[in-house]
């Protein structure tokens, strides 16, 4: 059974940092594309960062240079290191796994599209105060 368990959210002041973790089970990262999405109140869920099975990382423009996605294959865990946080980063953050399309050219071209991801974690709330 595929499961994703996200953790690490919390309240932080603007300029601060948080590290999110997603513990995965039921599959290996060699056979998946992984991503972090976020959803702010009243807004659509959007892709923030992804890491493909070959280690290619992709970021939403607004988080480039501030967020870093990484995977620890030995622990089946994906992390999202978030630095220089600002109030616009406030959202529920979800980790997601694509076990079907991750190896396709279409996925590689746009890995932050929600449509690729078949499995979702429960979400962890990040609140950035000004």
N, C-alpha and C positions, 0 to 999 in steps of 0.2 A: 504494500500500500504506500502510495506517495504521500508524504507529509512534509510541510514546511512550517517551521516555527520561528517567527521573528521576535527579536528582543532588542533592548538597548535604547528605546525612546525615552523621552523625559522633557523636563523644562530646562532651558538654557538661555542665558542672556545673549543678546546680539553680539556677534564677534566670537562666540564660544564654539566649542566642538562637541560632537557626539559620534559614537561608533555604533552602528547597527549591525546585528548579526542575524543570520538566517541559517538555522540548522535543518538540513535536508535528510530525508530518509526514503528508502524505496527505490533509489536510482543513484547513479554516479554522475559526476560532472563531465566525464568523458562523453556522455550520451545526452547532454542537455545544454541549452542556453539558459542563463540565469539573468535575472534583472531585478531592479528595484523600481517600483512605481510609487507615486504619492497622490493623495487626493485631499485637497483643501476644501473647507466647507463651501458648498455651492458651486464647486468646480468639477470638471471632468478629471478622471484619473489619468495621470500622465506618466510616461516613462522618464526616469531620471538617469539611470545608468544600467548598462548591461555588460555581461562578460560571456563570450561564446565558448564553445568546447575547446577551441584552439587558443583561448586566452585573449582574443581580441576584445578590447574595451571600447564602449561607446557611451557618450555623455550628452545629456541635454545641454544646450548652449549656456543656459543660465547657471549651471553648476560646474562648468569646466574650470579647472584650476582650483576648485574648492573641495569637490567631492572626489573620492577615489574608491572604486570597487575592486575587490580582490576575492580570490577563492582559496580556501585551504582544502585541497582534495583529500588529504589524510583524515581530516575531521569532518568532511562533507559540510563545510560551513562557508557561506558567502558573507563578506563584510561590506559595509558602506561607511567609510570614514568621511565625516562631514565637518569641514572647517569653515571658519569665517561665516558662520550662520547668520542669517538675517530674518526678520519677521516674515518675509515672503516665503521662507522655507517651511513655515508652520503647516503641518498636514499629518494625516495618517499615512505612514509608509508601509508598503507591502512588498514582500519578496515574491517572485514568481518564477516558474520553471516552464520551459518549452521542451517537451520530449519528442515532438513530432517533426517540427519544421527547422530545427536548429542547424541542420546540415545543408539547408538549401541556399541558393543564391539570393532568393527573395528575402529570406531572414537576414542574411549578411548585409544586405543593402539598407534595411530599416529595422534593426533589432529592437528598437524601442516602441514598436507598434504593439498595442495591447492584444491584437488579434492572434498573435503567435502563442500566447501563454495559456497553458492548459490547467496549471495548478497554481494556487495562491495560498500564501500564508494568511494569518489572521489579522495582520496589521499591528503597527506600533505607533503611538502618537508622539510626534515631535512638536514641541511648542517653543517658539523663540520669542522672547520678550524684548521690547525695545528699550 
